[in-house]
Amino acid sequence: LITQILTNTGLQPIFLYGNKNIARKYKGKNIIKVGPIEFLKLINNASLVITTSFHGTCFSVLFEKDFYSLLEEKESKKDERILSLLSRLNLTERLLYQSENYTIHSNKVIDYNECNSLLSTFKEESSNYLKNALYQCTN
């Protein structure tokens, strides 16, 4: 996957908490200590994000980045939040599974107008749910 991405994009990889030997092999940067601000800056300044984390997925969406979420396998409960979020936002084409052969389609552009509209609806539903739950707790 890394070779394919580097060949297709010419980007320099940055690995967060990665293996220093892999970073060296791909002439990339390996960053071990990253605070919240640095994490957000890395995502915001990235041309392409490939993440295994829920937060990496969320901030890629919020910052309107070209991204892919790399999941363990289709039946894994570990990745349920990522799968749920991307399903709600019609972004399941951004899911890659480690157990399958996959191809990065760099020409597939995310329609962030549609995504932001769905995200806005999702936020409103969540806010209403919390308000109703809090109201029921106080009565």
FIFIGU-500487 format. One record per residue: residue in one letter; y, x, z of N, C-alpha, C, O in turn. Coordinates in steps of 0.2 Angstrom, whole numbers. Last residue first. Example, Ala and Ser with C-alpha at 12.3 -4.5 7.8 and 13.67 -1.06 7.14 Angstrom:
<site resn="S" n_c2="-11" n_c1="64" n_c3="35" ca_c2="-5" ca_c1="68" ca_c3="36" c_c2="0" c_c1="64" c_c3="39" o_c2="6" o_c1="67" o_c3="40"/>
<site resn="A" n_c2="-28" n_c1="66" n_c3="39" ca_c2="-22" ca_c1="62" ca_c3="39" c_c2="-16" c_c1="66" c_c3="39" o_c2="-17" o_c1="71" o_c3="42"/>
//
This chain:
<site resn="N" n_c2="76" n_c1="-182" n_c3="176" ca_c2="76" ca_c1="-190" ca_c3="177" c_c2="69" c_c1="-191" c_c3="180" o_c2="68" o_c1="-197" o_c3="182"/>
<site resn="T" n_c2="75" n_c1="-169" n_c3="172" ca_c2="80" ca_c1="-171" ca_c3="177" c_c2="80" c_c1="-178" c_c3="179" o_c2="84" o_c1="-180" o_c3="184"/>
<site resn="C" n_c2="65" n_c1="-169" n_c3="163" ca_c2="64" ca_c1="-165" ca_c3="169" c_c2="69" c_c1="-167" c_c3="174" o_c2="68" o_c1="-167" o_c3="180"/>
<site resn="Q" n_c2="71" n_c1="-176" n_c3="152" ca_c2="65" ca_c1="-179" ca_c3="156" c_c2="64" c_c1="-175" c_c3="162" o_c2="62" o_c1="-178" o_c3="167"/>
<site resn="Y" n_c2="81" n_c1="-166" n_c3="148" ca_c2="83" ca_c1="-173" ca_c3="151" c_c2="77" c_c1="-176" c_c3="155" o_c2="78" o_c1="-179" o_c3="160"/>
<site resn="L" n_c2="72" n_c1="-156" n_c3="144" ca_c2="77" ca_c1="-155" ca_c3="150" c_c2="79" c_c1="-161" c_c3="153" o_c2="79" o_c1="-162" o_c3="159"/>
<site resn="A" n_c2="67" n_c1="-162" n_c3="133" ca_c2="62" ca_c1="-160" ca_c3="138" c_c2="67" c_c1="-159" c_c3="144" o_c2="64" o_c1="-160" o_c3="150"/>
<site resn="N" n_c2="78" n_c1="-165" n_c3="125" ca_c2="74" ca_c1="-170" ca_c3="127" c_c2="70" c_c1="-168" c_c3="133" o_c2="69" o_c1="-172" o_c3="138"/>
<site resn="K" n_c2="82" n_c1="-151" n_c3="122" ca_c2="87" ca_c1="-156" ca_c3="126" c_c2="83" c_c1="-162" c_c3="129" o_c2="84" o_c1="-164" o_c3="134"/>
<site resn="L" n_c2="71" n_c1="-147" n_c3="115" ca_c2="73" ca_c1="-144" ca_c3="122" c_c2="77" c_c1="-148" c_c3="126" o_c2="77" o_c1="-149" o_c3="132"/>
<site resn="Y" n_c2="72" n_c1="-155" n_c3="104" ca_c2="66" ca_c1="-155" ca_c3="108" c_c2="67" c_c1="-152" c_c3="115" o_c2="65" o_c1="-155" o_c3="120"/>
<site resn="N" n_c2="84" n_c1="-151" n_c3="99" ca_c2="83" ca_c1="-158" ca_c3="101" c_c2="77" c_c1="-158" c_c3="105" o_c2="77" o_c1="-162" o_c3="110"/>
<site resn="S" n_c2="81" n_c1="-138" n_c3="95" ca_c2="86" ca_c1="-139" ca_c3="100" c_c2="86" c_c1="-146" c_c3="103" o_c2="86" o_c1="-147" o_c3="109"/>
<site resn="S" n_c2="71" n_c1="-140" n_c3="85" ca_c2="70" ca_c1="-136" ca_c3="92" c_c2="75" c_c1="-138" c_c3="97" o_c2="73" o_c1="-139" o_c3="103"/>
<site resn="E" n_c2="79" n_c1="-147" n_c3="76" ca_c2="73" ca_c1="-150" ca_c3="79" c_c2="71" c_c1="-146" c_c3="85" o_c2="69" o_c1="-150" o_c3="90"/>
<site resn="E" n_c2="88" n_c1="-136" n_c3="72" ca_c2="90" ca_c1="-143" ca_c3="75" c_c2="84" c_c1="-147" c_c3="79" o_c2="85" o_c1="-149" o_c3="84"/>
<site resn="K" n_c2="80" n_c1="-126" n_c3="67" ca_c2="84" ca_c1="-125" ca_c3="73" c_c2="86" c_c1="-132" c_c3="77" o_c2="86" o_c1="-132" o_c3="83"/>
<site resn="F" n_c2="74" n_c1="-133" n_c3="56" ca_c2="70" ca_c1="-131" ca_c3="61" c_c2="74" c_c1="-130" c_c3="68" o_c2="71" o_c1="-131" o_c3="73"/>
<site resn="T" n_c2="86" n_c1="-135" n_c3="49" ca_c2="83" ca_c1="-140" ca_c3="51" c_c2="78" c_c1="-139" c_c3="57" o_c2="77" o_c1="-143" o_c3="61"/>
<site resn="S" n_c2="89" n_c1="-121" n_c3="46" ca_c2="94" ca_c1="-125" ca_c3="50" c_c2="90" c_c1="-131" c_c3="53" o_c2="92" o_c1="-133" o_c3="58"/>
<site resn="L" n_c2="78" n_c1="-117" n_c3="39" ca_c2="79" ca_c1="-114" ca_c3="45" c_c2="84" c_c1="-118" c_c3="49" o_c2="83" o_c1="-119" o_c3="56"/>
<site resn="L" n_c2="80" n_c1="-125" n_c3="27" ca_c2="74" ca_c1="-126" ca_c3="31" c_c2="75" c_c1="-123" c_c3="38" o_c2="73" o_c1="-126" o_c3="43"/>
<site resn="S" n_c2="91" n_c1="-118" n_c3="23" ca_c2="92" ca_c1="-125" ca_c3="24" c_c2="86" c_c1="-127" c_c3="29" o_c2="87" o_c1="-131" o_c3="33"/>
<site resn="N" n_c2="87" n_c1="-105" n_c3="22" ca_c2="92" ca_c1="-106" ca_c3="27" c_c2="92" c_c1="-114" c_c3="28" o_c2="94" o_c1="-116" o_c3="34"/>
<site resn="C" n_c2="78" n_c1="-107" n_c3="11" ca_c2="75" ca_c1="-104" ca_c3="17" c_c2="80" c_c1="-106" c_c3="23" o_c2="78" o_c1="-108" o_c3="28"/>
<site resn="E" n_c2="86" n_c1="-110" n_c3="0" ca_c2="81" ca_c1="-115" ca_c3="3" c_c2="79" c_c1="-113" c_c3="10" o_c2="78" o_c1="-118" o_c3="14"/>
<site resn="N" n_c2="94" n_c1="-98" n_c3="0" ca_c2="97" ca_c1="-105" ca_c3="1" c_c2="92" c_c1="-110" c_c3="3" o_c2="94" o_c1="-114" o_c3="8"/>
<site resn="Y" n_c2="84" n_c1="-88" n_c3="-2" ca_c2="87" ca_c1="-89" ca_c3="5" c_c2="91" c_c1="-95" c_c3="5" o_c2="93" o_c1="-97" o_c3="11"/>
<site resn="D" n_c2="71" n_c1="-86" n_c3="-11" ca_c2="77" ca_c1="-91" ca_c3="-11" c_c2="80" c_c1="-92" c_c3="-4" o_c2="77" o_c1="-97" o_c3="-1"/>
<site resn="I" n_c2="67" n_c1="-70" n_c3="-14" ca_c2="66" ca_c1="-75" ca_c3="-9" c_c2="73" c_c1="-79" c_c3="-10" o_c2="78" o_c1="-77" o_c3="-11"/>
<site resn="V" n_c2="59" n_c1="-64" n_c3="-29" ca_c2="65" ca_c1="-64" ca_c3="-25" c_c2="65" c_c1="-71" c_c3="-20" o_c2="63" o_c1="-76" o_c3="-22"/>
<site resn="K" n_c2="48" n_c1="-53" n_c3="-35" ca_c2="48" ca_c1="-60" ca_c3="-32" c_c2="54" c_c1="-60" c_c3="-27" o_c2="54" o_c1="-57" o_c3="-22"/>
<site resn="N" n_c2="47" n_c1="-40" n_c3="-39" ca_c2="52" ca_c1="-45" ca_c3="-43" c_c2="52" c_c1="-52" c_c3="-40" o_c2="56" o_c1="-56" o_c3="-43"/>
<site resn="S" n_c2="38" n_c1="-34" n_c3="-31" ca_c2="45" ca_c1="-33" ca_c3="-30" c_c2="50" c_c1="-37" c_c3="-34" o_c2="56" o_c1="-37" o_c3="-33"/>
<site resn="H" n_c2="24" n_c1="-39" n_c3="-25" ca_c2="28" ca_c1="-41" ca_c3="-31" c_c2="35" c_c1="-40" c_c3="-29" o_c2="39" o_c1="-44" o_c3="-27"/>
<site resn="I" n_c2="11" n_c1="-29" n_c3="-20" ca_c2="18" ca_c1="-31" ca_c3="-18" c_c2="22" c_c1="-33" c_c3="-25" o_c2="21" o_c1="-29" o_c3="-29"/>
<site resn="T" n_c2="-5" n_c1="-35" n_c3="-18" ca_c2="0" ca_c1="-32" ca_c3="-22" c_c2="7" c_c1="-34" c_c3="-20" o_c2="8" o_c1="-40" o_c3="-19"/>
<site resn="Y" n_c2="-21" n_c1="-33" n_c3="-10" ca_c2="-14" ca_c1="-36" ca_c3="-11" c_c2="-10" c_c1="-32" c_c3="-15" o_c2="-11" o_c1="-26" o_c3="-16"/>
<site resn="N" n_c2="-36" n_c1="-36" n_c3="-3" ca_c2="-32" ca_c1="-32" ca_c3="-8" c_c2="-26" c_c1="-36" c_c3="-9" o_c2="-27" o_c1="-42" o_c3="-11"/>
<site resn="E" n_c2="-38" n_c1="-39" n_c3="15" ca_c2="-38" ca_c1="-41" ca_c3="8" c_c2="-35" c_c1="-36" c_c3="3" o_c2="-30" o_c1="-32" o_c3="6"/>
<site resn="S" n_c2="-36" n_c1="-36" n_c3="28" ca_c2="-43" ca_c1="-37" ca_c3="26" c_c2="-43" c_c1="-38" c_c3="18" o_c2="-49" o_c1="-39" o_c3="16"/>
<site resn="Q" n_c2="-22" n_c1="-37" n_c3="30" ca_c2="-25" ca_c1="-31" ca_c3="30" c_c2="-32" c_c1="-31" c_c3="27" o_c2="-35" o_c1="-26" o_c3="24"/>
<site resn="Y" n_c2="-13" n_c1="-48" n_c3="20" ca_c2="-18" ca_c1="-48" ca_c3="25" c_c2="-21" c_c1="-41" c_c3="24" o_c2="-23" o_c1="-39" o_c3="19"/>
<site resn="L" n_c2="4" n_c1="-54" n_c3="19" ca_c2="-1" ca_c1="-49" ca_c3="17" c_c2="-6" c_c1="-49" c_c3="22" o_c2="-5" o_c1="-48" o_c3="28"/>
<site resn="L" n_c2="16" n_c1="-66" n_c3="15" ca_c2="10" ca_c1="-64" ca_c3="20" c_c2="6" c_c1="-59" c_c3="16" o_c2="4" o_c1="-61" o_c3="10"/>
<site resn="R" n_c2="25" n_c1="-71" n_c3="7" ca_c2="27" ca_c1="-65" ca_c3="10" c_c2="22" c_c1="-63" c_c3="15" o_c2="23" o_c1="-58" o_c3="19"/>
<site resn="E" n_c2="21" n_c1="-84" n_c3="3" ca_c2="19" ca_c1="-78" ca_c3="-2" c_c2="21" c_c1="-71" c_c3="1" o_c2="20" o_c1="-66" o_c3="-2"/>
<site resn="T" n_c2="26" n_c1="-92" n_c3="13" ca_c2="19" ca_c1="-89" ca_c3="14" c_c2="17" c_c1="-84" c_c3="9" o_c2="12" o_c1="-80" o_c3="10"/>
<site resn="L" n_c2="38" n_c1="-98" n_c3="15" ca_c2="38" ca_c1="-91" ca_c3="13" c_c2="31" c_c1="-88" c_c3="14" o_c2="30" o_c1="-82" o_c3="16"/>
<site resn="N" n_c2="43" n_c1="-110" n_c3="20" ca_c2="40" ca_c1="-110" ca_c3="13" c_c2="40" c_c1="-102" c_c3="11" o_c2="41" o_c1="-101" o_c3="5"/>
<site resn="L" n_c2="45" n_c1="-111" n_c3="33" ca_c2="51" ca_c1="-109" ca_c3="29" c_c2="49" c_c1="-108" c_c3="21" o_c2="52" o_c1="-106" o_c3="17"/>
<site resn="R" n_c2="33" n_c1="-114" n_c3="39" ca_c2="39" ca_c1="-119" ca_c3="40" c_c2="45" c_c1="-117" c_c3="35" o_c2="48" o_c1="-122" o_c3="33"/>
<site resn="S" n_c2="26" n_c1="-103" n_c3="36" ca_c2="24" ca_c1="-109" ca_c3="33" c_c2="30" c_c1="-114" c_c3="34" o_c2="31" o_c1="-117" o_c3="29"/>
<site resn="L" n_c2="33" n_c1="-93" n_c3="44" ca_c2="33" ca_c1="-93" ca_c3="37" c_c2="31" c_c1="-99" c_c3="33" o_c2="33" o_c1="-100" o_c3="28"/>
<site resn="L" n_c2="29" n_c1="-98" n_c3="57" ca_c2="36" ca_c1="-98" ca_c3="55" c_c2="37" c_c1="-98" c_c3="47" o_c2="41" o_c1="-101" o_c3="44"/>
<site resn="S" n_c2="15" n_c1="-97" n_c3="57" ca_c2="19" ca_c1="-104" ca_c3="58" c_c2="26" c_c1="-104" c_c3="55" o_c2="28" o_c1="-108" o_c3="52"/>
<site resn="L" n_c2="13" n_c1="-84" n_c3="55" ca_c2="11" ca_c1="-88" ca_c3="50" c_c2="14" c_c1="-95" c_c3="51" o_c2="16" o_c1="-98" o_c3="46"/>
<site resn="I" n_c2="19" n_c1="-79" n_c3="67" ca_c2="22" ca_c1="-77" ca_c3="60" c_c2="20" c_c1="-82" c_c3="55" o_c2="24" o_c1="-84" o_c3="51"/>
<site resn="R" n_c2="11" n_c1="-85" n_c3="77" ca_c2="18" ca_c1="-86" ca_c3="76" c_c2="21" c_c1="-85" c_c3="70" o_c2="26" o_c1="-88" o_c3="67"/>
<site resn="E" n_c2="-2" n_c1="-80" n_c3="74" ca_c2="0" ca_c1="-87" ca_c3="73" c_c2="7" c_c1="-88" c_c3="73" o_c2="9" o_c1="-93" o_c3="69"/>
<site resn="D" n_c2="-8" n_c1="-67" n_c3="75" ca_c2="-2" ca_c1="-68" ca_c3="71" c_c2="0" c_c1="-75" c_c3="70" o_c2="3" o_c1="-77" o_c3="65"/>
<site resn="K" n_c2="-18" n_c1="-69" n_c3="84" ca_c2="-13" ca_c1="-64" ca_c3="86" c_c2="-7" c_c1="-65" c_c3="82" o_c2="-1" o_c1="-65" o_c3="84"/>
<site resn="K" n_c2="-28" n_c1="-76" n_c3="79" ca_c2="-24" ca_c1="-80" ca_c3="83" c_c2="-17" c_c1="-75" c_c3="85" o_c2="-12" o_c1="-78" o_c3="86"/>
<site resn="S" n_c2="-35" n_c1="-74" n_c3="63" ca_c2="-32" ca_c1="-70" ca_c3="69" c_c2="-27" c_c1="-75" c_c3="73" o_c2="-22" o_c1="-77" o_c3="70"/>
<site resn="E" n_c2="-39" n_c1="-77" n_c3="50" ca_c2="-41" ca_c1="-81" ca_c3="56" c_c2="-39" c_c1="-79" c_c3="63" o_c2="-40" o_c1="-82" o_c3="68"/>
<site resn="K" n_c2="-34" n_c1="-68" n_c3="41" ca_c2="-32" ca_c1="-75" ca_c3="41" c_c2="-34" c_c1="-79" c_c3="47" o_c2="-30" o_c1="-84" o_c3="48"/>
<site resn="E" n_c2="-29" n_c1="-53" n_c3="49" ca_c2="-34" ca_c1="-57" ca_c3="45" c_c2="-32" c_c1="-64" c_c3="46" o_c2="-28" o_c1="-66" o_c3="50"/>
<site resn="E" n_c2="-17" n_c1="-46" n_c3="52" ca_c2="-23" ca_c1="-43" ca_c3="53" c_c2="-28" c_c1="-46" c_c3="48" o_c2="-31" o_c1="-43" o_c3="44"/>
<site resn="L" n_c2="-2" n_c1="-45" n_c3="41" ca_c2="-6" ca_c1="-48" ca_c3="46" c_c2="-13" c_c1="-45" c_c3="46" o_c2="-16" o_c1="-42" o_c3="42"/>
<site resn="L" n_c2="13" n_c1="-40" n_c3="37" ca_c2="6" ca_c1="-38" ca_c3="36" c_c2="2" c_c1="-41" c_c3="42" o_c2="4" o_c1="-38" o_c3="48"/>
<site resn="S" n_c2="26" n_c1="-48" n_c3="28" ca_c2="23" ca_c1="-48" ca_c3="35" c_c2="15" c_c1="-46" c_c3="34" o_c2="12" o_c1="-50" o_c3="31"/>
<site resn="Y" n_c2="39" n_c1="-42" n_c3="19" ca_c2="32" ca_c1="-44" ca_c3="19" c_c2="30" c_c1="-43" c_c3="26" o_c2="31" o_c1="-38" o_c3="30"/>
<site resn="F" n_c2="56" n_c1="-44" n_c3="12" ca_c2="51" ca_c1="-42" ca_c3="17" c_c2="44" c_c1="-45" c_c3="15" o_c2="43" o_c1="-49" o_c3="11"/>
<site resn="D" n_c2="72" n_c1="-43" n_c3="9" ca_c2="66" ca_c1="-43" ca_c3="5" c_c2="61" c_c1="-40" c_c3="10" o_c2="62" o_c1="-35" o_c3="13"/>
<site resn="K" n_c2="82" n_c1="-52" n_c3="21" ca_c2="80" ca_c1="-46" ca_c3="18" c_c2="74" c_c1="-47" c_c3="14" o_c2="70" o_c1="-52" o_c3="14"/>
<site resn="E" n_c2="91" n_c1="-60" n_c3="29" ca_c2="90" ca_c1="-61" ca_c3="22" c_c2="87" c_c1="-55" c_c3="18" o_c2="90" o_c1="-53" o_c3="13"/>
<site resn="F" n_c2="92" n_c1="-59" n_c3="42" ca_c2="96" ca_c1="-54" ca_c3="39" c_c2="95" c_c1="-55" c_c3="31" o_c2="98" o_c1="-51" o_c3="27"/>
<site resn="L" n_c2="82" n_c1="-68" n_c3="46" ca_c2="89" ca_c1="-70" ca_c3="48" c_c2="94" c_c1="-65" c_c3="44" o_c2="100" o_c1="-67" o_c3="43"/>
<site resn="V" n_c2="71" n_c1="-62" n_c3="40" ca_c2="73" ca_c1="-69" ca_c3="38" c_c2="80" c_c1="-70" c_c3="40" o_c2="84" o_c1="-71" o_c3="35"/>
<site resn="S" n_c2="70" n_c1="-51" n_c3="48" ca_c2="70" ca_c1="-50" ca_c3="41" c_c2="73" c_c1="-56" c_c3="38" o_c2="77" o_c1="-56" o_c3="33"/>
<site resn="F" n_c2="69" n_c1="-56" n_c3="61" ca_c2="75" ca_c1="-53" ca_c3="59" c_c2="76" c_c1="-52" c_c3="52" o_c2="81" o_c1="-51" o_c3="49"/>
<site resn="C" n_c2="56" n_c1="-61" n_c3="60" ca_c2="61" ca_c1="-66" ca_c3="61" c_c2="68" c_c1="-63" c_c3="59" o_c2="72" o_c1="-66" o_c3="56"/>
<site resn="T" n_c2="48" n_c1="-50" n_c3="57" ca_c2="48" ca_c1="-55" ca_c3="53" c_c2="54" c_c1="-60" c_c3="54" o_c2="58" o_c1="-61" o_c3="49"/>
<site resn="G" n_c2="50" n_c1="-43" n_c3="69" ca_c2="52" ca_c1="-40" ca_c3="63" c_c2="53" c_c1="-45" c_c3="57" o_c2="57" o_c1="-45" o_c3="53"/>
<site resn="H" n_c2="45" n_c1="-51" n_c3="78" ca_c2="52" ca_c1="-50" ca_c3="78" c_c2="54" c_c1="-47" c_c3="72" o_c2="60" o_c1="-49" o_c3="69"/>
<site resn="F" n_c2="31" n_c1="-51" n_c3="75" ca_c2="35" ca_c1="-57" ca_c3="74" c_c2="42" c_c1="-56" c_c3="74" o_c2="46" o_c1="-59" o_c3="70"/>
<site resn="S" n_c2="26" n_c1="-36" n_c3="65" ca_c2="28" ca_c1="-40" ca_c3="71" c_c2="32" c_c1="-46" c_c3="70" o_c2="35" o_c1="-47" o_c3="64"/>
<site resn="T" n_c2="23" n_c1="-29" n_c3="55" ca_c2="17" ca_c1="-32" ca_c3="58" c_c2="19" c_c1="-36" c_c3="64" o_c2="15" o_c1="-39" o_c3="68"/>
<site resn="T" n_c2="32" n_c1="-27" n_c3="40" ca_c2="31" ca_c1="-27" ca_c3="47" c_c2="25" c_c1="-31" c_c3="49" o_c2="22" o_c1="-35" o_c3="46"/>
<site resn="I" n_c2="42" n_c1="-20" n_c3="29" ca_c2="35" ca_c1="-22" ca_c3="29" c_c2="34" c_c1="-22" c_c3="37" o_c2="34" o_c1="-16" o_c3="39"/>
<site resn="V" n_c2="57" n_c1="-23" n_c3="20" ca_c2="54" ca_c1="-22" ca_c3="27" c_c2="47" c_c1="-24" c_c3="26" o_c2="45" o_c1="-30" o_c3="23"/>
<site resn="L" n_c2="69" n_c1="-15" n_c3="10" ca_c2="62" ca_c1="-18" ca_c3="10" c_c2="60" c_c1="-17" c_c3="17" o_c2="59" o_c1="-12" o_c3="19"/>
<site resn="S" n_c2="81" n_c1="-9" n_c3="13" ca_c2="80" ca_c1="-12" ca_c3="7" c_c2="74" c_c1="-17" c_c3="6" o_c2="74" o_c1="-22" o_c3="3"/>
<site resn="A" n_c2="89" n_c1="-10" n_c3="29" ca_c2="83" ca_c1="-9" ca_c3="25" c_c2="84" c_c1="-13" c_c3="18" o_c2="86" o_c1="-18" o_c3="18"/>
<site resn="N" n_c2="99" n_c1="-13" n_c3="38" ca_c2="100" ca_c1="-9" ca_c3="33" c_c2="95" c_c1="-7" c_c3="28" o_c2="95" o_c1="-3" o_c3="24"/>
<site resn="N" n_c2="93" n_c1="-23" n_c3="47" ca_c2="98" ca_c1="-25" ca_c3="43" c_c2="100" c_c1="-20" c_c3="37" o_c2="103" o_c1="-22" o_c3="32"/>
<site resn="I" n_c2="83" n_c1="-14" n_c3="52" ca_c2="81" ca_c1="-20" ca_c3="48" c_c2="87" c_c1="-22" c_c3="44" o_c2="86" o_c1="-23" o_c3="38"/>
<site resn="L" n_c2="91" n_c1="-5" n_c3="59" ca_c2="86" ca_c1="-3" ca_c3="54" c_c2="84" c_c1="-9" c_c3="50" o_c2="83" o_c1="-7" o_c3="44"/>
<site resn="K" n_c2="98" n_c1="-13" n_c3="68" ca_c2="101" ca_c1="-10" ca_c3="63" c_c2="96" c_c1="-7" c_c3="57" o_c2="98" o_c1="-7" o_c3="51"/>
<site resn="L" n_c2="88" n_c1="-18" n_c3="76" ca_c2="91" ca_c1="-23" ca_c3="72" c_c2="95" c_c1="-19" c_c3="66" o_c2="95" o_c1="-22" o_c3="61"/>
<site resn="F" n_c2="84" n_c1="-6" n_c3="82" ca_c2="79" ca_c1="-10" ca_c3="79" c_c2="83" c_c1="-15" c_c3="74" o_c2="81" o_c1="-15" o_c3="68"/>
<site resn="E" n_c2="96" n_c1="-2" n_c3="89" ca_c2="93" ca_c1="2" ca_c3="83" c_c2="88" c_c1="-2" c_c3="79" o_c2="88" o_c1="-1" o_c3="73"/>
<site resn="I" n_c2="96" n_c1="-13" n_c3="98" ca_c2="102" ca_c1="-12" ca_c3="93" c_c2="100" c_c1="-8" c_c3="87" o_c2="101" o_c1="-10" o_c3="82"/>
<site resn="P" n_c2="84" n_c1="-11" n_c3="106" ca_c2="86" ca_c1="-17" ca_c3="102" c_c2="91" c_c1="-16" c_c3="97" o_c2="90" o_c1="-19" o_c3="91"/>
<site resn="G" n_c2="78" n_c1="6" n_c3="103" ca_c2="81" ca_c1="1" ca_c3="107" c_c2="82" c_c1="-5" c_c3="103" o_c2="82" o_c1="-5" o_c3="97"/>
<site resn="V" n_c2="65" n_c1="16" n_c3="100" ca_c2="70" ca_c1="12" ca_c3="97" c_c2="72" c_c1="7" c_c3="101" o_c2="68" o_c1="3" o_c3="104"/>
<site resn="K" n_c2="56" n_c1="31" n_c3="98" ca_c2="60" ca_c1="27" ca_c3="103" c_c2="66" c_c1="23" c_c3="99" o_c2="70" o_c1="26" o_c3="96"/>
<site resn="I" n_c2="50" n_c1="35" n_c3="86" ca_c2="46" ca_c1="33" ca_c3="91" c_c2="50" c_c1="29" c_c3="96" o_c2="48" o_c1="24" o_c3="99"/>
<site resn="I" n_c2="50" n_c1="35" n_c3="69" ca_c2="54" ca_c1="34" ca_c3="74" c_c2="50" c_c1="31" c_c3="80" o_c2="47" o_c1="26" o_c3="79"/>
<site resn="N" n_c2="48" n_c1="45" n_c3="55" ca_c2="44" ca_c1="42" ca_c3="61" c_c2="48" c_c1="41" c_c3="67" o_c2="50" o_c1="47" o_c3="70"/>
<site resn="K" n_c2="51" n_c1="45" n_c3="38" ca_c2="54" ca_c1="46" ca_c3="45" c_c2="50" c_c1="42" c_c3="50" o_c2="48" o_c1="37" o_c3="48"/>
<site resn="G" n_c2="41" n_c1="52" n_c3="25" ca_c2="45" ca_c1="47" ca_c3="28" c_c2="48" c_c1="50" c_c3="35" o_c2="46" o_c1="55" o_c3="37"/>
<site resn="K" n_c2="32" n_c1="58" n_c3="16" ca_c2="39" ca_c1="61" ca_c3="17" c_c2="44" c_c1="56" c_c3="20" o_c2="49" o_c1="55" o_c3="17"/>
<site resn="Y" n_c2="19" n_c1="54" n_c3="18" ca_c2="24" ca_c1="50" ca_c3="13" c_c2="31" c_c1="52" c_c3="13" o_c2="35" o_c1="49" o_c3="11"/>
<site resn="K" n_c2="15" n_c1="64" n_c3="28" ca_c2="12" ca_c1="63" ca_c3="21" c_c2="16" c_c1="59" c_c3="16" o_c2="16" o_c1="61" o_c3="10"/>
<site resn="R" n_c2="23" n_c1="60" n_c3="39" ca_c2="24" ca_c1="67" ca_c3="35" c_c2="21" c_c1="67" c_c3="28" o_c2="24" o_c1="69" o_c3="23"/>
<site resn="A" n_c2="18" n_c1="48" n_c3="42" ca_c2="25" ca_c1="49" ca_c3="40" c_c2="26" c_c1="55" c_c3="36" o_c2="30" o_c1="55" o_c3="31"/>
<site resn="I" n_c2="5" n_c1="52" n_c3="46" ca_c2="6" ca_c1="47" ca_c3="40" c_c2="13" c_c1="48" c_c3="37" o_c2="15" o_c1="48" o_c3="31"/>
<site resn="N" n_c2="8" n_c1="60" n_c3="57" ca_c2="5" ca_c1="63" ca_c3="51" c_c2="5" c_c1="59" c_c3="45" o_c2="6" o_c1="61" o_c3="39"/>
<site resn="K" n_c2="14" n_c1="51" n_c3="66" ca_c2="18" ca_c1="56" ca_c3="63" c_c2="15" c_c1="60" c_c3="57" o_c2="18" o_c1="62" o_c3="52"/>
<site resn="N" n_c2="12" n_c1="34" n_c3="65" ca_c2="8" ca_c1="40" ca_c3="66" c_c2="12" c_c1="46" c_c3="62" o_c2="14" o_c1="45" o_c3="56"/>
<site resn="G" n_c2="25" n_c1="24" n_c3="72" ca_c2="20" ca_c1="26" ca_c3="68" c_c2="16" c_c1="32" c_c3="69" o_c2="18" o_c1="36" o_c3="74"/>
<site resn="Y" n_c2="36" n_c1="18" n_c3="77" ca_c2="30" ca_c1="19" ca_c3="82" c_c2="24" c_c1="21" c_c3="78" o_c2="19" o_c1="19" o_c3="79"/>
<site resn="L" n_c2="41" n_c1="14" n_c3="62" ca_c2="43" ca_c1="13" ca_c3="69" c_c2="36" c_c1="14" c_c3="73" o_c2="31" o_c1="10" o_c3="71"/>
<site resn="F" n_c2="45" n_c1="23" n_c3="48" ca_c2="39" ca_c1="21" ca_c3="52" c_c2="42" c_c1="20" c_c3="59" o_c2="44" o_c1="25" o_c3="62"/>
<site resn="I" n_c2="52" n_c1="22" n_c3="33" ca_c2="54" ca_c1="23" ca_c3="40" c_c2="48" c_c1="20" c_c3="44" o_c2="47" o_c1="14" o_c3="43"/>
<site resn="P" n_c2="52" n_c1="29" n_c3="16" ca_c2="49" ca_c1="25" ca_c3="21" c_c2="51" c_c1="27" c_c3="28" o_c2="52" o_c1="33" o_c3="30"/>
<site resn="Q" n_c2="63" n_c1="28" n_c3="3" ca_c2="60" ca_c1="33" ca_c3="8" c_c2="58" c_c1="28" c_c3="14" o_c2="62" o_c1="24" o_c3="17"/>
<site resn="L" n_c2="59" n_c1="21" n_c3="-13" ca_c2="62" ca_c1="21" ca_c3="-6" c_c2="59" c_c1="26" c_c3="-2" o_c2="54" o_c1="28" o_c3="-3"/>
<site resn="G" n_c2="54" n_c1="19" n_c3="-26" ca_c2="57" ca_c1="25" ca_c3="-24" c_c2="61" c_c1="25" c_c3="-18" o_c2="65" o_c1="30" o_c3="-16"/>
<site resn="T" n_c2="46" n_c1="7" n_c3="-30" ca_c2="53" ca_c1="7" ca_c3="-27" c_c2="57" c_c1="13" c_c3="-27" o_c2="63" o_c1="13" o_c3="-27"/>
<site resn="N" n_c2="33" n_c1="11" n_c3="-34" ca_c2="37" ca_c1="5" ca_c3="-37" c_c2="45" c_c1="5" c_c3="-35" o_c2="49" o_c1="3" o_c3="-39"/>
<site resn="T" n_c2="30" n_c1="21" n_c3="-26" ca_c2="30" ca_c1="22" ca_c3="-33" c_c2="34" c_c1="17" c_c3="-36" o_c2="38" o_c1="19" o_c3="-41"/>
<site resn="L" n_c2="31" n_c1="15" n_c3="-13" ca_c2="35" ca_c1="21" ca_c3="-15" c_c2="35" c_c1="22" c_c3="-22" o_c2="41" o_c1="24" o_c3="-25"/>
<site resn="I" n_c2="21" n_c1="5" n_c3="-15" ca_c2="28" ca_c1="3" ca_c3="-13" c_c2="32" c_c1="9" c_c3="-15" o_c2="38" o_c1="8" o_c3="-18"/>
<site resn="Q" n_c2="9" n_c1="13" n_c3="-17" ca_c2="11" ca_c1="8" ca_c3="-22" c_c2="19" c_c1="6" c_c3="-21" o_c2="23" o_c1="6" o_c3="-26"/>
<site resn="T" n_c2="8" n_c1="20" n_c3="-5" ca_c2="9" ca_c1="23" ca_c3="-11" c_c2="12" c_c1="19" c_c3="-16" o_c2="16" o_c1="20" o_c3="-20"/>
<site resn="I" n_c2="6" n_c1="9" n_c3="4" ca_c2="12" ca_c1="14" ca_c3="5" c_c2="14" c_c1="17" c_c3="-2" o_c2="19" o_c1="17" o_c3="-4"/>
<site resn="L" n_c2="-6" n_c1="4" n_c3="0" ca_c2="0" ca_c1="0" ca_c3="0" c_c2="6" c_c1="4" c_c3="0" o_c2="11" o_c1="3" o_c3="-4"/>
//
